[in-house]
Amino acid sequence: GVSHEQTIMNGNNVAASLLYLDRWDEAKSLIRDQLLPVARKSMGSNHDQTLKLTQNLVSAVLHDPERTRDDLLQAEAIIQDVVQRRRRIFGPTHPDTASAERTLSLVRYDLAEEPEG
């Protein structure tokens, strides 16, 4: 069914393909509006697939050439939460924790480069 882990994982793969094709809005919509609500409800916010979806949402924002500073600020808050959860659940040396930390660094770098207001 829709809430089965394999279905959510397949949806995340579709979203990753959309990111690869630079179809940012479609990827963000798929993750934010369809996949994340189901993943949070069926598996919980701390599940690996939910965290991967959330990180992919941040990546979509990060690479979207039409993103705004506000988009980046929201992405920063979201990825900070992912990093904290990954550190707590998987530990600071886990590869997925390191990946989330790199994404956070990229968001912060872009925020520093983005003109304010």
ABEGO torsion letter per residue (X at the ends): XAABAAAAAAAAAAAAAAAAAGBAAAAAAAAAAAAAAAAAAAAEAABAAAAAAAAAAAAAAAABAABBAAAAAAAAAAAAAAAAAAAAAAEAABAAAAAAAAAAAAAAAAAAABBBX
